[in-house]
Amino acid sequence: MQDAAPQTVHLSDYTPPNWLVRDVHLTFRLDPTRTRVLSRITFAPNPDAAARDFALDGENMTLISARIDGTPVKPDVTPHGLTCAVSDGAFVWEAEVEINPSANTALEGLYMSSGMYCTQCEAEGFRKITYYPDRPDVMAVFDVRIEGGEPVMLSNGNPVAAGDGFAEWHDPWPKPAYLFALVAGRLVNHPGSFTTMSGREVELNIWVRPGDEGKCAFGMQALKDSMRWDEEVYGREYDLDLFNIVAVDDFNMGAMENKGLNIFNSSAVLASPETSTDANFERIEAIIAHEYFHNWTGNRITCRDWFQLCLKEGLTVFRDAEFTADMRSAPVKRIEDVIALRARQFREDNGPLAHPVRPESFVEINNFYTATVYEKGAEVIGMLKTLVGDEAWAKALTLYFKRHDGQACTIEDWLKVFEDVTGRDLAQFKRWYTDAGTPRLSVTDDFRDGTYTLHFKQQTPPTPGQDDKPPRVIPIKVGLLGQNGGEVQKTVTLEMTEAEQSFDFAGLAAHPIPSILREFSAPVILERATNDAERAFLLAHDTDPFNKWESGRALARSGLLAMIEGGTAPDPAYLEAVQTMARDADLDPAFRALALGLPSQDDLAQAVADGGGTPDPQAIYDALETLKDARAEAMEDTARQLYAQYQVDAPYRPDAGQSGARALANAALAMISRRDGGAAAQAQYDAAGNMTQQLGALGCLVQAGAGDLALGLFYDQWQDDRLVIDKWFGLQVSLAAPQDTADVAARLTQHPDFTMKNPNRFRAVLGALAGSPAGFHHASGKGYALLADWLIKLDPLNPQTTARMCSAFETWRRYDAERQALIRAQLERIASQPGLSRDTAEMVGRILKT
């Protein structure tokens, strides 16, 4: 049942653990419904703790027996743990518990997935396996014995023994319980090996269900590339004899970095040209790198408490972005990251779920695995590197690894390393960690007597619990262009520290055109009065790829807002500029494909709200469709030329070159399909040799109203491939007309292949509904009601996925009174459910709060 009064945890209340753990011995006697877990744990008093009370966390288990130094004891057991009287010195705690993996639909702790035993312990899942001080600052060496009839039985570290019905593992590196992992089942491995920079041979394996062996080669290569890159760029060598990855069908997240045994959502590791798109390949490469990089930034150095989550996640997201930039196209990667940041994190910062990169309090830590912690956390890391420079960055990271290896650390520990290396005072920079909200950076300029001046003002709007926001340190990369398009000032980094600040550029012959916030050097909203002529000029001439793309986006956005607010026709200046850009053969095809993208419906809705208006989701959708039609007409010949030019005839490779060409060809096909009723798309669908071409063509056919036959054929072809069918579900919902979106989603929830117990499938349908603004926010309210219906059904089974999907309602206050009333009614309906989980109750409460 729901907690009567869920307890809020505050960063300010942190105290060291009363007891430290020297070593942990676990024995698992596997059974689908009655697994026995035997623990033997050596505890020692913590000299830094003020108390000696002994309490262990534990949920959803039956205590069979407990002993201290061999003597049976009877602890006081509650639904959330136990307490017991102990002596003042070190002692050995032994306990036997029983758990039911088959009944664990929350996918936390030990659970079953397609007949396989697997675990997920971050953040607080280990307490559902056995009684333990389940906090990240308690680190210990683990020995594990697994007993059962499963052919493959894996855990952390290195294997030390195996025989008929058992396997034993030893992890020599102290770790917190959230990094514990166990997998057992009928699995086959895709093997590999890696020679480290010191000459050690490391055995590599990707473990999958039988039948998926052919989808592992790309993931294995990505793992090897990640290991080599971390050695070459950060000097970090892998530290075990073995590295295992396991693909799991039922998983709440993308993947988990458990020491030596990474557990992956199948969608984040399995890939083949026939079943995976170019975007899937890039995502897999990035996630494998991310989880591997955690070996040092997260495992060897971990978090003192969960408020420091950004310490490991922000740094590791930044590192995986660097990796992808080196492996593929750095400018394209930067643009993709900013698109994602604005779509998810800026929206979060602008609503009731806003919180600092390092939160001050939480009720349920699972609700803070957010874009703010991850993506904005990475942006903060990037700003720090920009401010200190590459050389100081490298020295600071070397010192960080040396000073804190084997420790559970804080943001203060992280910043102190940089202060010690550079001599800088980072107290003001720390506000990026402690203050919520996205700063607004307004800019004006003037030119006088050969000196050009940029005047900046920064202001961060109030967020829940934080009204006053002092100025932050903002690195602003700026370049200046002359009237002929040439650079008169190469990129420099301005360091803004005041609420208002001006910067001069002397010795100029004429008023330049500024290129501000190059490379998106800070996660801020730039506000500057400009015009379409300047935007078109920068789209044509800016040497910074990000600002070139940004100028085209701003040009499209300006015209769309005029269409939304005034019913005007599409802007001819945009149509001309975007056609010129698309024809520029000197530009990377992947860049051109991105530049052909348009601002999202959500982005435009927020722009209308920021301008003091009330967004109309249908009007926004109609404006986008009108502009797409106008662009398809204006660029018909260009689109056909691009489509013919960027066909890839060579054998499929998911590299940057081929992926960029296919992206541009599919963008051209989308325009062609608006003119030919889907004829070219049907031809591509029929001839497609890979999923990128097949799914791209299918989307164009559906968009053109000619997709019914192809949808049926696609299902018949791929009905036995669960990850491809996820695509089939999601595409139908996301491309439905707004008036039909909820109806299509509702129909698909009745499909025999739909199951709410699998997070990927649930997100494919209900997540696609929530991600289609015009359909989700249809005036009838049927989208709101359908999502609420399913969240109410899912919450008793999987609170994590339910709570995270509640964020679909977070922007409700920017809409009209009728929609607000409809959403409020659904939120209150969810909140009133008996036995509502703590996860969902907290999220709904935060969204409803003004």
ZAMARGU-4260 file (C-alpha; in steps of 0.2 Angstrom, whole numbers, plus 5000, padded with zeros to 4 digits):
<rodrens>
0) 5000/5000/5000 | 5005/5018/4998 | 5016/5026/5011 | 5005/5037/5023 | 5018/5050/5023
5) 5032/5047/5010 | 5048/5054/5018 | 5058/5067/5010 | 5077/5065/5009 | 5088/5080/5011
10) 5106/5082/5005 | 5109/5093/5021 | 5104/5078/5032 | 5118/5067/5025 | 5128/5058/5039
15) 5141/5044/5036 | 5136/5026/5038 | 5137/5019/5055 | 5145/5003/5049 | 5157/4999/5035
20) 5157/4983/5026 | 5173/4974/5024 | 5168/4960/5013 | 5152/4952/5006 | 5149/4933/5002
25) 5132/4929/4994 | 5125/4912/4989 | 5110/4912/4977 | 5100/4896/4976 | 5089/4900/4961
30) 5071/4896/4959 | 5058/4906/4949 | 5047/4909/4963 | 5057/4904/4979 | 5075/4910/4977
35) 5085/4909/4993 | 5099/4921/4996 | 5112/4918/5009 | 5123/4933/5014 | 5138/4933/5025
40) 5144/4951/5028 | 5158/4957/5039 | 5154/4974/5047 | 5166/4986/5056 | 5162/5002/5065
45) 5164/5018/5055 | 5176/5029/5065 | 5168/5044/5056 | 5151/5040/5062 | 5143/5047/5077
50) 5131/5033/5081 | 5132/5014/5082 | 5114/5009/5078 | 5113/4995/5066 | 5099/4995/5052
55) 5099/4987/5035 | 5088/4991/5021 | 5076/4977/5014 | 5060/4976/5004 | 5049/4962/4997
60) 5057/4948/5005 | 5055/4935/5019 | 5068/4933/5032 | 5071/4915/5035 | 5085/4917/5048
65) 5098/4929/5055 | 5114/4926/5065 | 5128/4937/5072 | 5145/4929/5074 | 5136/4912/5072
70) 5123/4916/5086 | 5105/4916/5080 | 5096/4933/5082 | 5078/4940/5080 | 5079/4957/5072
75) 5065/4969/5071 | 5058/4968/5054 | 5048/4981/5044 | 5042/4983/5026 | 5058/4993/5023
80) 5071/4984/5032 | 5077/4978/5049 | 5086/4984/5065 | 5096/4973/5077 | 5106/4975/5093
85) 5124/4973/5090 | 5141/4975/5099 | 5153/4989/5097 | 5166/4980/5087 | 5167/4971/5071
90) 5156/4956/5068 | 5149/4944/5055 | 5131/4946/5050 | 5123/4931/5041 | 5105/4930/5034
95) 5095/4919/5023 | 5080/4927/5014 | 5068/4921/5001 | 5062/4931/4986 | 5051/4928/4971
100) 5059/4934/4955 | 5044/4929/4944 | 5033/4941/4954 | 5045/4955/4952 | 5037/4965/4938
105) 5045/4982/4944 | 5061/4975/4936 | 5071/4981/4951 | 5081/4968/4961 | 5082/4950/4955
110) 5068/4947/4942 | 5064/4936/4927 | 5065/4941/4909 | 5059/4929/4896 | 5065/4914/4907
115) 5081/4923/4912 | 5086/4928/4929 | 5093/4946/4929 | 5096/4960/4941 | 5094/4979/4941
120) 5101/4987/4957 | 5103/5006/4953 | 5097/5015/4963 | 5090/5005/4977 | 5086/4988/4970
125) 5099/4978/4980 | 5088/4980/4995 | 5075/4969/4986 | 5088/4955/4985 | 5095/4954/5003
130) 5096/4965/5019 | 5110/4977/5017 | 5115/4995/5019 | 5110/5000/5002 | 5119/5017/5000
135) 5133/5021/4987 | 5145/5026/5000 | 5146/5008/5008 | 5159/4999/4996 | 5165/4982/4998
140) 5173/4967/4989 | 5160/4954/4984 | 5161/4935/4982 | 5146/4927/4974 | 5141/4909/4972
145) 5126/4904/4961 | 5118/4888/4962 | 5104/4881/4950 | 5101/4872/4934 | 5105/4886/4922
150) 5118/4883/4909 | 5125/4901/4911 | 5127/4909/4928 | 5136/4926/4928 | 5141/4939/4941
155) 5153/4954/4944 | 5172/4952/4943 | 5182/4936/4938 | 5176/4918/4938 | 5185/4908/4951
160) 5176/4891/4951 | 5162/4882/4941 | 5155/4865/4941 | 5139/4855/4940 | 5125/4867/4945
165) 5136/4881/4952 | 5147/4895/4948 | 5158/4906/4959 | 5163/4924/4955 | 5175/4936/4964
170) 5176/4955/4961 | 5192/4962/4968 | 5187/4980/4967 | 5176/4987/4981 | 5160/4993/4975
175) 5143/4999/4982 | 5128/4987/4981 | 5120/4997/4966 | 5134/4989/4955 | 5130/4971/4960
180) 5124/4961/4945 | 5118/4943/4942 | 5112/4934/4926 | 5108/4916/4924 | 5099/4907/4910
185) 5100/4899/4893 | 5112/4911/4884 | 5125/4910/4870 | 5140/4922/4869 | 5148/4932/4855
190) 5166/4931/4860 | 5180/4943/4858 | 5196/4949/4866 | 5206/4965/4869 | 5224/4969/4873
195) 5226/4983/4885 | 5240/4996/4884 | 5250/4987/4897 | 5248/4971/4887 | 5235/4961/4897
200) 5223/4951/4887 | 5205/4954/4892 | 5191/4941/4887 | 5175/4950/4880 | 5158/4942/4878
205) 5141/4948/4873 | 5128/4936/4880 | 5111/4935/4871 | 5096/4923/4869 | 5098/4909/4856
210) 5094/4917/4839 | 5102/4934/4842 | 5120/4929/4840 | 5120/4937/4823 | 5116/4954/4830
215) 5132/4956/4841 | 5146/4960/4830 | 5144/4979/4829 | 5142/4980/4848 | 5158/4970/4851
220) 5167/4982/4839 | 5160/4997/4848 | 5166/4990/4865 | 5184/4987/4858 | 5183/5005/4851
225) 5178/5012/4868 | 5191/5003/4877 | 5205/5009/4865 | 5198/5027/4865 | 5198/5028/4885
230) 5216/5022/4885 | 5221/5035/4872 | 5211/5050/4877 | 5210/5048/4896 | 5224/5035/4900
235) 5211/5023/4908 | 5215/5004/4907 | 5202/4991/4910 | 5205/4982/4927 | 5198/4964/4926
240) 5202/4949/4916 | 5184/4948/4909 | 5171/4960/4902 | 5153/4953/4900 | 5138/4962/4892
245) 5121/4954/4893 | 5106/4958/4882 | 5089/4958/4892 | 5072/4960/4884 | 5064/4968/4900
250) 5073/4983/4906 | 5067/5000/4913 | 5082/5009/4906 | 5095/5008/4892 | 5109/4999/4901
255) 5118/4997/4917 | 5137/4999/4921 | 5138/4985/4934 | 5157/4981/4937 | 5162/4969/4924
260) 5144/4963/4920 | 5135/4977/4910 | 5117/4973/4908 | 5109/4981/4892 | 5091/4983/4886
265) 5091/4972/4870 | 5087/4988/4860 | 5104/4996/4866 | 5115/4982/4860 | 5108/4971/4847
270) 5110/4977/4829 | 5110/4971/4811 | 5108/4980/4795 | 5092/4971/4791 | 5084/4975/4808
275) 5092/4991/4814 | 5092/5009/4807 | 5108/5020/4806 | 5101/5029/4821 | 5100/5013/4831
280) 5118/5009/4827 | 5124/5026/4833 | 5114/5024/4849 | 5121/5007/4852 | 5139/5013/4850
285) 5136/5028/4862 | 5127/5018/4875 | 5141/5004/4875 | 5154/5018/4876 | 5144/5026/4890
290) 5143/5010/4901 | 5161/5006/4898 | 5167/5023/4902 | 5158/5021/4919 | 5171/5009/4924
295) 5181/5023/4930 | 5169/5038/4931 | 5156/5029/4941 | 5163/5013/4947 | 5181/5015/4952
300) 5175/5033/4958 | 5157/5033/4963 | 5145/5044/4972 | 5144/5047/4990 | 5125/5049/4990
305) 5112/5049/4977 | 5112/5068/4977 | 5129/5067/4968 | 5121/5057/4954 | 5127/5070/4941
310) 5145/5067/4947 | 5145/5050/4938 | 5132/5053/4925 | 5136/5070/4919 | 5154/5066/4917
315) 5151/5050/4908 | 5138/5058/4896 | 5151/5071/4892 | 5164/5057/4889 | 5153/5047/4878
320) 5149/5063/4868 | 5167/5066/4865 | 5169/5048/4859 | 5155/5049/4847 | 5162/5065/4840
325) 5178/5057/4837 | 5171/5042/4829 | 5158/5051/4818 | 5155/5070/4815 | 5159/5081/4829
330) 5148/5096/4822 | 5133/5084/4819 | 5135/5076/4836 | 5135/5093/4844 | 5119/5098/4835
335) 5110/5082/4839 | 5114/5084/4857 | 5107/5102/4858 | 5091/5096/4849 | 5089/5083/4863
340) 5094/5095/4877 | 5081/5108/4871 | 5068/5095/4868 | 5069/5087/4885 | 5080/5097/4897
345) 5074/5114/4893 | 5056/5108/4894 | 5060/5101/4911 | 5069/5117/4917 | 5053/5127/4912
350) 5040/5118/4921 | 5035/5110/4938 | 5048/5096/4937 | 5063/5109/4937 | 5077/5104/4949
355) 5096/5108/4950 | 5109/5097/4942 | 5112/5092/4960 | 5095/5091/4969 | 5093/5096/4987
360) 5080/5084/4991 | 5069/5069/4984 | 5056/5057/4989 | 5060/5044/4976 | 5078/5044/4969
365) 5071/5035/4953 | 5062/5051/4948 | 5079/5060/4947 | 5086/5050/4933 | 5082/5065/4922
370) 5088/5075/4907 | 5094/5089/4920 | 5106/5076/4929 | 5112/5068/4913 | 5112/5080/4898
375) 5113/5097/4908 | 5126/5088/4919 | 5136/5085/4904 | 5134/5103/4898 | 5141/5109/4914
380) 5156/5097/4912 | 5159/5104/4894 | 5158/5122/4901 | 5171/5118/4914 | 5183/5111/4901
385) 5180/5126/4890 | 5184/5138/4905 | 5200/5129/4910 | 5207/5124/4893 | 5212/5107/4886
390) 5229/5106/4895 | 5222/5110/4913 | 5207/5098/4909 | 5219/5084/4906 | 5229/5087/4922
395) 5214/5089/4932 | 5207/5072/4926 | 5223/5064/4930 | 5223/5071/4947 | 5205/5066/4950
400) 5208/5048/4945 | 5224/5047/4956 | 5216/5056/4971 | 5199/5048/4972 | 5201/5030/4965
405) 5191/5019/4976 | 5181/5033/4984 | 5163/5038/4985 | 5164/5057/4981 | 5154/5073/4980
410) 5153/5088/4968 | 5164/5097/4980 | 5178/5084/4978 | 5176/5086/4959 | 5178/5105/4958
415) 5192/5105/4971 | 5203/5095/4959 | 5201/5109/4946 | 5204/5123/4959 | 5220/5114/4964
420) 5226/5112/4946 | 5221/5129/4940 | 5221/5140/4955 | 5204/5146/4950 | 5190/5149/4963
425) 5175/5139/4956 | 5162/5145/4969 | 5152/5154/4957 | 5153/5141/4944 | 5146/5129/4957
430) 5129/5138/4954 | 5127/5127/4939 | 5125/5113/4950 | 5115/5121/4964 | 5103/5132/4954
435) 5089/5126/4943 | 5082/5134/4928 | 5089/5139/4911 | 5097/5156/4910 | 5091/5169/4898
440) 5105/5178/4889 | 5100/5194/4881 | 5111/5203/4869 | 5112/5220/4861 | 5126/5228/4851
445) 5133/5244/4845 | 5147/5250/4833 | 5157/5266/4836 | 5173/5272/4829 | 5180/5255/4824
450) 5174/5247/4840 | 5161/5234/4841 | 5153/5231/4858 | 5142/5216/4863 | 5131/5220/4879
455) 5125/5204/4888 | 5112/5202/4902 | 5109/5186/4911 | 5093/5181/4921 | 5086/5165/4926
460) 5068/5163/4930 | 5061/5157/4946 | 5059/5138/4948 | 5050/5128/4961 | 5058/5132/4978
465) 5071/5144/4970 | 5065/5161/4967 | 5082/5171/4967 | 5095/5166/4955 | 5112/5175/4956
470) 5122/5177/4940 | 5132/5162/4934 | 5149/5160/4925 | 5144/5158/4907 | 5157/5154/4893
475) 5151/5163/4877 | 5160/5158/4861 | 5159/5172/4849 | 5165/5175/4831 | 5163/5190/4820
480) 5159/5190/4801 | 5162/5204/4789 | 5149/5210/4776 | 5157/5199/4763 | 5155/5184/4773
485) 5173/5182/4779 | 5178/5181/4797 | 5185/5197/4805 | 5186/5189/4822 | 5190/5171/4824
490) 5181/5162/4839 | 5185/5169/4856 | 5178/5163/4873 | 5170/5177/4883 | 5168/5174/4901
495) 5153/5182/4908 | 5152/5183/4927 | 5140/5198/4931 | 5122/5200/4928 | 5126/5213/4915
500) 5143/5214/4906 | 5150/5221/4890 | 5164/5216/4878 | 5173/5226/4865 | 5181/5221/4849
505) 5192/5235/4842 | 5200/5239/4825 | 5186/5235/4814 | 5182/5244/4798 | 5163/5241/4798
510) 5149/5234/4808 | 5151/5215/4809 | 5138/5201/4809 | 5140/5192/4826 | 5140/5174/4828
515) 5136/5171/4846 | 5136/5156/4857 | 5146/5146/4844 | 5147/5127/4847 | 5132/5130/4860
520) 5146/5134/4873 | 5133/5136/4887 | 5115/5129/4890 | 5106/5145/4889 | 5092/5153/4879
525) 5100/5167/4868 | 5088/5182/4866 | 5094/5194/4852 | 5083/5205/4841 | 5088/5201/4823
530) 5080/5198/4806 | 5078/5185/4793 | 5091/5193/4782 | 5104/5191/4795 | 5098/5173/4799
535) 5100/5169/4780 | 5117/5177/4779 | 5123/5167/4794 | 5116/5151/4786 | 5126/5155/4771
540) 5142/5161/4778 | 5145/5156/4796 | 5160/5145/4798 | 5154/5138/4815 | 5143/5122/4810
545) 5132/5124/4825 | 5128/5142/4822 | 5125/5139/4803 | 5112/5126/4808 | 5105/5137/4822
550) 5103/5151/4809 | 5093/5140/4798 | 5082/5133/4812 | 5079/5151/4818 | 5074/5156/4800
555) 5061/5142/4800 | 5055/5146/4817 | 5052/5164/4813 | 5042/5160/4798 | 5032/5146/4807
560) 5028/5158/4822 | 5021/5171/4810 | 5011/5157/4801 | 5004/5151/4818 | 5000/5168/4825
565) 4995/5177/4809 | 4990/5164/4796 | 5003/5170/4784 | 5010/5160/4770 | 5027/5151/4771
570) 5042/5163/4771 | 5050/5164/4754 | 5067/5169/4762 | 5067/5153/4771 | 5063/5142/4756
575) 5076/5150/4746 | 5090/5149/4760 | 5086/5131/4764 | 5087/5126/4746 | 5104/5134/4744
580) 5110/5125/4759 | 5104/5109/4753 | 5112/5111/4737 | 5129/5115/4745 | 5140/5100/4741
585) 5154/5106/4752 | 5143/5103/4767 | 5142/5086/4776 | 5126/5076/4770 | 5122/5072/4788
590) 5123/5091/4792 | 5111/5095/4778 | 5099/5082/4783 | 5099/5089/4801 | 5097/5107/4793
595) 5082/5101/4783 | 5073/5097/4800 | 5061/5109/4807 | 5058/5115/4825 | 5047/5103/4834
600) 5029/5105/4839 | 5034/5106/4857 | 5048/5119/4853 | 5035/5130/4844 | 5022/5128/4858
605) 5035/5134/4871 | 5040/5149/4859 | 5022/5154/4858 | 5020/5153/4877 | 5037/5163/4880
610) 5029/5176/4869 | 5014/5178/4880 | 5002/5168/4870 | 4993/5152/4872 | 4999/5138/4860
615) 4986/5129/4849 | 4993/5112/4846 | 4982/5110/4830 | 4988/5127/4823 | 5006/5122/4826
620) 5004/5105/4817 | 4995/5114/4803 | 5008/5127/4801 | 5022/5113/4800 | 5012/5103/4788
625) 5009/5119/4777 | 5028/5123/4777 | 5033/5105/4773 | 5021/5105/4758 | 5028/5122/4752
630) 5046/5117/4754 | 5042/5100/4745 | 5035/5111/4730 | 5049/5123/4730 | 5062/5110/4731
635) 5055/5097/4720 | 5069/5096/4708 | 5082/5098/4721 | 5075/5084/4731 | 5075/5072/4716
640) 5093/5077/4713 | 5098/5074/4731 | 5089/5058/4731 | 5097/5051/4716 | 5115/5058/4721
645) 5115/5051/4739 | 5109/5033/4735 | 5122/5021/4743 | 5126/5006/4732 | 5140/4999/4742
650) 5138/4985/4755 | 5130/4992/4770 | 5141/5000/4784 | 5134/5010/4798 | 5148/5023/4798
655) 5147/5042/4797 | 5149/5043/4778 | 5135/5031/4773 | 5124/5035/4787 | 5125/5054/4782
660) 5121/5050/4764 | 5106/5039/4769 | 5099/5052/4780 | 5100/5065/4767 | 5092/5053/4754
665) 5078/5049/4766 | 5075/5068/4770 | 5074/5071/4751 | 5062/5056/4749 | 5051/5064/4762
670) 5049/5079/4752 | 5046/5069/4736 | 5033/5059/4744 | 5023/5074/4747 | 5022/5077/4728
675) 5021/5060/4721 | 5009/5051/4733 | 5022/5039/4739 | 5027/5032/4722 | 5046/5034/4725
680) 5044/5028/4743 | 5035/5012/4737 | 5049/5009/4725 | 5062/5011/4739 | 5052/5000/4751
685) 5051/4986/4738 | 5070/4987/4735 | 5076/4991/4752 | 5091/4981/4758 | 5092/4988/4776
690) 5081/4994/4789 | 5086/5012/4787 | 5079/5012/4769 | 5064/5001/4773 | 5058/5011/4788
695) 5061/5027/4780 | 5051/5022/4765 | 5037/5015/4776 | 5036/5032/4786 | 5034/5041/4769
700) 5021/5029/4763 | 5011/5032/4780 | 5013/5050/4779 | 5007/5050/4761 | 4991/5040/4766
705) 4997/5025/4756 | 5005/5014/4770 | 4991/5002/4774 | 4998/4988/4763 | 5016/4991/4767
710) 5012/4991/4786 | 5004/4974/4784 | 5018/4967/4774 | 5031/4974/4787 | 5022/4966/4801
715) 5021/4949/4792 | 5040/4950/4788 | 5046/4955/4806 | 5033/4949/4818 | 5045/4937/4826
720) 5058/4951/4829 | 5053/4960/4845 | 5064/4976/4842 | 5058/4979/4824 | 5040/4977/4830
725) 5043/4990/4843 | 5047/5002/4828 | 5031/4996/4819 | 5020/5001/4834 | 5028/5017/4837
730) 5028/5023/4819 | 5009/5021/4817 | 5006/5031/4832 | 5018/5045/4829 | 5013/5048/4811
735) 4994/5047/4814 | 4984/5063/4810 | 4981/5072/4827 | 4962/5068/4827 | 4966/5049/4825
740) 4982/5048/4836 | 4973/5042/4852 | 4962/5031/4843 | 4977/5022/4834 | 4986/5021/4851
745) 4971/5013/4859 | 4968/5001/4844 | 4987/4995/4846 | 4985/4992/4864 | 4973/4979/4860
750) 4985/4970/4847 | 4990/4953/4853 | 5009/4958/4853 | 5006/4973/4865 | 5011/4970/4883
755) 5012/4983/4896 | 5025/4972/4906 | 5038/4976/4893 | 5044/4994/4895 | 5050/4995/4877
760) 5033/4990/4870 | 5024/5001/4882 | 5034/5016/4877 | 5033/5011/4859 | 5014/5014/4860
765) 5010/5026/4874 | 5027/5035/4873 | 5023/5038/4855 | 5006/5045/4860 | 5014/5057/4873
770) 5027/5062/4860 | 5015/5068/4847 | 5009/5085/4854 | 4995/5088/4842 | 4987/5071/4845
775) 4991/5070/4863 | 4984/5088/4866 | 4969/5085/4855 | 4954/5096/4861 | 4944/5081/4865
780) 4955/5076/4879 | 4955/5057/4873 | 4974/5057/4873 | 4975/5062/4891 | 4962/5050/4896
785) 4970/5035/4887 | 4987/5038/4894 | 4980/5040/4912 | 4971/5024/4910 | 4987/5015/4906
790) 4997/5023/4919 | 4985/5018/4932 | 4986/5000/4925 | 5005/5000/4925 | 5009/5008/4941
795) 5006/4992/4952 | 5017/4982/4941 | 5031/4995/4936 | 5031/5011/4946 | 5048/5017/4938
800) 5041/5017/4920 | 5024/5024/4926 | 5032/5039/4935 | 5044/5043/4921 | 5029/5043/4908
805) 5019/5055/4919 | 5031/5069/4913 | 5020/5069/4897 | 5009/5080/4907 | 5022/5092/4914
810) 5019/5107/4901 | 5000/5107/4905 | 4999/5125/4912 | 5005/5133/4896 | 4989/5127/4887
815) 4971/5135/4887 | 4959/5133/4901 | 4949/5119/4893 | 4965/5108/4891 | 4971/5112/4908
820) 4955/5107/4916 | 4955/5090/4906 | 4973/5087/4911 | 4971/5092/4929 | 4956/5079/4930
825) 4967/5065/4924 | 4981/5069/4935 | 4970/5070/4950 | 4962/5053/4945 | 4979/5046/4945
830) 4984/5054/4962 | 4968/5047/4969 | 4971/5029/4965 | 4973/5018/4981 | 4990/5010/4983
835) 4998/5022/4971 | 5017/5020/4971 | 5029/5032/4979 | 5037/5035/4962 | 5021/5040/4954
840) 5014/5049/4968 | 5029/5061/4969 | 5029/5064/4951 | 5010/5068/4950 | 5011/5079/4965
845) 5026/5089/4958 | 5017/5091/4941 | 5001/5097/4950 | 5010/5109/4961 | 5010/5127/4955
</rodrens>
